[in-house]
Amino acid sequence: MLLGISSFLMIFNETHVLKDTKPSWFYLVLLILSGEAIFILPFVLPRVFRPTVLDVLEVDNVQLGLCFSVYGLVAMGSYILGGPLADKYPPRKLIAIALWLTAIGGFLFVQYPDLWLLQILYGWWGFTTIFLFWAPMIKATRVWGGANSQGKAFGFLDGGRGFTGALFSLLGVVVFSFFLSDYPADASLGQRKEAFTYVLYSSSVIIILIGILVWFFMKTRDTGEKEILERISWEDVKQVLKLPSVWLLMVIILCGYVGYKITDIISQYAEEVMHYDQVDAAKVGTLLQFLRPATGIIFGLIADRLKITWLLVVSFVLTLLGGLLFASGIIAPTTTLLFFMSVVVIAAGVYATRALYFGVMQVGKIPLTLTGTAVGLISLVGYTPDVFAGPAYGMLLDAHPGEELGHQHVFWMLSAFAFIGGVAALVYHRKYGKTP
């Protein structure tokens, strides 16, 4: 299947060469594939199969949250140290190596290690997914978008990543169901563990293959390469830190990312509150993954026609509304339609926020040549939820195991961050929204 996709993409690339200097659509497609594949093992599969992951690893919500915290702590240093790499080296090799190193961790994950080794594994992933990967991906997307298509570039990136994640999720559910010999509700722990093992192996192999495609085919023209590889100095770092847009984006991304992290528990909510079995709960998680590309592409397309900063405010309003619906306690097993409506609202808000928040860098007057450095500094604060969000909502859930009350507390937490993020986005809009 991947060979067929690569052949199609090569033909598409040859027949759709852009007349300007920015990279081709083929470049963006490979960026999208790699942009989600690298997070499948540490985040997407545990989100979609959360109840199964907790069972087969024999951990509770807090312990799994602590693994995410280890990831976040390593990622913090990786953002700072890895950011400047994006301003010095081409993304192709950095991204491919990052994919391969991440896939290696998948072969340890299938051994279902003890908690201490699982934490080391998540620390490894905190390095492989960020140090060589994160800033190059953001900068390459910004270069592709040029001066007038930032909304489209980042909307397509996150929407495409969401579609890739959805396909991985769907594949995971199909593989899991195929190798589960008994009805999901009756399957033993050993049967579920064996079925999930096949999901992990297949995902790891596909990630390696995507890395090969990136290594050989994700190339820019010479002009684009020079634009990506501008050198930086400490004076440039100081220049970035003086920009108000950088500090506002730290707050905006932090609050938006809390919302994204909390979507991890939607499948668990489906099982514990809506009383779905583990396969049906995983299907709800997969639905979230399919909502992400639709949201990212729609908001990305309209962002360049409307004010991207104003749409960012709207995305936080949607997140707040969805959070309040879940926090209110009005969603129950008898309100299936309301449950799915609330999932759609919260997904639209969270995924729109993700699709837009790096797209506002252009109007925030952040120099293109310093994108990698700026992304590293912004991410150092913006992605701290990787450290605290997992243990925080893990403790809230484990304080009321299997009960709706714990989930309500988690969504009150989301609502609070959505409100703060909305205020920061409104300030950003008023300060930069009128910029031509």
Secondary structure as UniProt FT lines:
FT   HELIX           2..15
FT   HELIX           25..37
FT   TURN            38..39
FT   HELIX           40..44
FT   HELIX           45..48
FT   HELIX           50..57
FT   HELIX           61..82
FT   HELIX           83..87
FT   HELIX           91..109
FT   TURN            110..111
FT   HELIX           115..128
FT   TURN            129..133
FT   HELIX           134..145
FT   TURN            146..148
FT   HELIX           150..178
FT   HELIX           184..186
FT   HELIX           189..217
FT   HELIX           222..228
FT   HELIX           234..241
FT   HELIX           244..262
FT   HELIX           263..265
FT   HELIX           266..272
FT   HELIX           278..303
FT   TURN            304..305
FT   HELIX           308..327
FT   TURN            328..329
FT   TURN            333..334
FT   HELIX           336..356
FT   TURN            357..358
FT   HELIX           359..361
FT   TURN            362..365
FT   HELIX           368..370
FT   HELIX           371..382
FT   TURN            383..384
FT   HELIX           385..398
FT   TURN            401..402
FT   HELIX           404..432
FT   TURN            433..434
//
